[in-house]
Amino acid sequence: MLRVFINYARRIVAPRTLLQEAWGPDYGEEGDYVRTYVNRLRRKIEPEPQQPRYLLLERGLGYRLVETT
């Protein structure tokens, strides 16, 4: 999933797109999978996973990987 975020860096990625690009076209409606993996990824890359700076949720749209300085 990190690869997908890197490919879409700074752009909003819909959960369906994340699923299909990470696991294939048979996926798309498993929103719980996305939330679970995003939380796991945040625990690995965020200094404070409860207050994300890099992997942001854009409510109603999807997730976005951002660069900070």
C-alpha positions as CSV (number, residue, x, y, z in Angstrom):
1,M,0.0,0.0,0.0
2,L,2.9,2.4,0.6
3,R,3.9,2.0,-3.0
4,V,0.5,3.2,-4.1
5,F,0.7,6.2,-1.8
6,I,4.2,7.0,-3.2
7,N,2.9,6.7,-6.8
8,Y,0.1,9.2,-5.9
9,A,2.1,11.5,-3.7
10,R,0.4,14.7,-2.8
11,R,-2.8,13.6,-4.6
12,I,-5.9,12.3,-2.9
13,V,-6.4,8.5,-3.4
14,A,-9.9,7.0,-3.0
15,P,-10.1,3.9,-0.9
16,R,-11.3,1.9,-3.9
17,T,-8.3,2.9,-5.9
18,L,-6.0,2.0,-3.0
19,L,-7.5,-1.5,-2.7
20,Q,-7.5,-2.2,-6.4
21,E,-3.9,-1.0,-7.0
22,A,-2.6,-2.7,-3.9
23,W,-4.5,-6.1,-4.1
24,G,-6.0,-6.2,-7.6
25,P,-9.3,-5.6,-9.4
26,D,-11.3,-8.0,-7.3
27,Y,-11.1,-5.6,-4.4
28,G,-12.9,-2.3,-4.0
29,E,-15.6,-2.4,-1.4
30,E,-13.6,-3.5,1.6
31,G,-13.3,-0.1,3.4
32,D,-12.3,-1.7,6.6
33,Y,-9.2,-3.1,5.0
34,V,-8.1,0.4,4.0
35,R,-8.6,1.8,7.5
36,T,-6.7,-1.1,9.1
37,Y,-3.7,-0.8,6.7
38,V,-3.6,3.0,6.9
39,N,-3.5,2.7,10.7
40,R,-0.7,0.1,10.6
41,L,1.3,2.2,8.1
42,R,0.9,5.3,10.2
43,R,2.3,3.5,13.2
44,K,5.4,2.8,11.1
45,I,6.0,6.2,9.5
46,E,4.4,8.8,11.7
47,P,6.2,10.3,14.8
48,E,2.7,10.5,16.5
49,P,0.3,8.2,14.7
50,Q,-2.7,9.7,16.5
51,Q,-1.8,13.1,15.0
52,P,-0.7,12.2,11.4
53,R,1.5,14.6,9.5
54,Y,2.3,12.5,6.4
55,L,-0.7,10.3,5.7
56,L,-3.8,12.4,5.9
57,L,-7.5,11.6,5.6
58,E,-9.5,13.9,3.4
59,R,-13.0,13.2,4.6
60,G,-15.3,11.8,2.0
61,L,-12.6,11.6,-0.6
62,G,-9.7,9.4,0.5
63,Y,-6.1,9.6,1.8
64,R,-3.2,11.7,0.8
65,L,0.6,11.3,1.4
66,V,2.2,14.7,1.9
67,E,5.8,15.9,2.4
68,T,6.6,18.1,5.3
69,T,9.7,20.2,5.9
